[in-house]
Amino acid sequence: FNQSVQNIEDKSSIVICDDNARLKSDIVFAGIGIRPNIMLAENAGLKCDNGILVDGNGKTSDEDIFAVGDCTNHPNRIYKQRLRLESVHNAVEQSKSVAYNILGRQQTYNQVPWFWSDQYNLKLQVAGIFNKYENLVISGSKEKECFSLSFFKKNKLICVEAVNRPKDFMLGRKIIASGKQFDSKLIESGVADLSAFKK
């Protein structure tokens, strides 16, 4: 806490901090790449703010330059805010939209962000972003490692985090994209589940 890592001794897994504290560990995880490398874009005079600023078509502040992927900060109509996403789905789908736009066939990039990871026997899937949610409903069984968390704001589903419940993940993506409003208490009380609101 309030320290930064200066070095890691590989063979002994000792983490050395900036105050010379030496912390012995069984394993070391390193998260790399949280800040986008935008030096090339900045040197080219492109507008940047937590990534390269692009419009819905992937166009930068220079109309002859497009950008895609983790390094871009793009508008999202579903969440009515700018997002910089670090995900395979975003990079692939944004690239498709930009390719269409370069070819003169306008296609605005506007999708529900989604993420996934397989961790041993757990399939983790996330559809949407739960920033500033108002209500959370948990479905399924944590004990059986088969459950989902549904986040709501103003009676709209804004995010589903699913553990071994791919159906909830897929339904969540569709419902979030639709922008449909419904009373989350119907799910919370067990009267309905997400499948009741997919149309």
N, C-alpha and C positions, 0 to 999 in steps of 0.2 A: 504494500500500500504506500502511495506517495513515493514510489521508487521506480527507477527504470532499469531495465536489464542492460548490462554492459557487455557481458560475455557468457557463454555456456561452455563448460568443459565437457566435451563429447563423451569421453570414456567413463567419466565418473558421474555424469548428469548433475553437476553442480552449477547452479545459476549464480552468477556474480552480479550484484547490483551496484548502482552508482555510489552508494555509501560504503562500498567494500564488503557489505554483508554477503555471506556465502550460504546459499540455501541448497541443501541436499534434496534431490527428488528421485522418485522411482521412474518417472517418465516426463518428458517435456513436449508440450504441444506448441507449435508456433503458427499463429494466424498471420498470413502475409498477403498484402494486396488490398487492404481496406481503403487506402487512398489511391485514387486514380492517377496514373502518370499522364499528365496533360501538358508536359513541357513543350512537346512538339507543337501542339495546338496554340499554346500561349505565344511561342516564338513566331508562329504564323499570323499572330494578331487576332485570333478567334476569341470570342467572348466565352469566358469560363466561370463557373461558380459551382463548386462540388461536382466537377466534371465539365465536359464540353457542352455548352448550351446548344440544343437543337430544337427545331420545331417538330410538329407532329409528323412531318415527312422526312425527318432526319437531316434537314438542312441546317448548317451552322450559320453564324453571323456573316459568313462569306457565301453568297448564293451559289458559288461554283464548288463548294466543298461540303460533303456529307460526312457524317460520323455515325457509328453504330456501336452497340455493345456496352460493356461495363463502364466505359469511360464517359458515356453520355448522360446528360441530365435532360430528360424529355418531359413534355406535358402529358398527363394522364387524365382523360376526360371522366373516367369512372370516379376517381378520387379527387378530381378538381384541384390538382396540385402537381408540381414537378417532382419526378422521381429519378433516382439513379439506382439501377438494379444490377446486382451481381448474380446473374443466373444464366444458365444455358438457354432456357426458353426465351428470355428477353433478347439475347444476342442473335439467336437464329431467326426469330420472328421479325425483329426490327430490321435485320439484314434483308429479309424478303421484301418488306415495305420499301426500304431505301432502293433496292434494285428496281422495283416497279417504278418508283419516282424518277430514277435516273433515265429509265426507258420512256418516260413521258406518260406513264399510265398511273395517275395519282392514286395512292393508297395510303391513307393516314394510319399510322401505327397506334392502335388503341386496344389493349388487351388486359385481361385480369392477370396481374403478376402471379406466378406460381413457382414453387420450389419443392424439391423432394430429396430424400436421402434414405438409403437402405442401411440399417445398422443391425447386423446379425439377424435376429428374428423380427425386428421392428421395421415396418415401412412407414416412414414419416413423410407426410405430404401437406403442403400449405398452399391454400388458394387465397389470394388477397393480402391486405395489410391491415393490422388491427390498431393503428395509431388512434388515440383518443376515442376508444370505444366506450359505450355507455352500459352495455349489458353483455354478460357472458353466460352461455348455456353449455353444460357438459352432458354429452350423450354417451351411452355405452358403459363399459366397465374398465376402470383403471386397473383393478386387480387382475383381470384377464388380458391386460395390455391390448385392448381393443376399444378405443374411445375417440371422441372428437370434441373439439372446443369450437363453438360458434360465437363469433363476436358481432354485436349489433350496434348500430348508431342510427338514431332517429327512425327506428323500426325498419332499417335496411340491414341485410346481412353484408358485412364488409370483409370478413375473413373466416376461413375454416382451417383449423389445424387438426389433422387426422393422424392417428396412430393405428395402423392395421385396419383402417376403415376407408378403403378407396372409394366406395360408393358415396360417402359423405363428401369427400374431396371433389369428385366429379360433379355432384349436384351443387355443391357450394360454388364452383366456378361458374356454372350456368346461372344460378340465382344472382350472384354478384354482378355478372355481366348484364342481366336484365334490369337491375336497379329496382326491382319490385319491392314494395313495402308490405310487411305483414307483422303481426304481433308475435314477438319472440316468446311471450308467455305461453303460447300454444305448444311450443316445443318443450319449454321448461316444465310445463305441467304434465307432459306426456300425451296430450290430446292429439298431437301431430308430430311428424318428423320432417326433415328437409324435403323428402320426396313429395310431400303434399304441396310444395310451393314451386316445383320446377317449371310449371307451365306459365 
